[in-house]
Amino acid sequence: MSNEVMVSDKSLSAQIAAIACNYVVSEFIDGRQDCRDGIPHKDGKGESYDAGYSVQYELEQIQSTGVN
């Protein structure tokens, strides 16, 4: 029996979409894009931006551990 944690891209995408539904989607996407592009977090852009930035950061941390 394997103790390996399996996280598929499909399940991560579904989780991100579910989270984004609670926010202004365009601001959420802007936050994710800034994080993905390596742009430092911008204070005062709103809760939706913050959530998008945070989700992208968490996703990158998961992916950097080699979890598939």
SULLINWO-V209348 format. One record per helix or strand. SS is the DSSP state (a for helix, b for strand). FROM is the first residue (numbers start at 1). TO is the last residue. Records with the same first field share a line. If there is no record, write none. Layout:
# SULLINWO-V209348
SS->FROM-TO, FROM-TO
This chain:
# SULLINWO-V209348
a->9-20, 25-36, 47-64
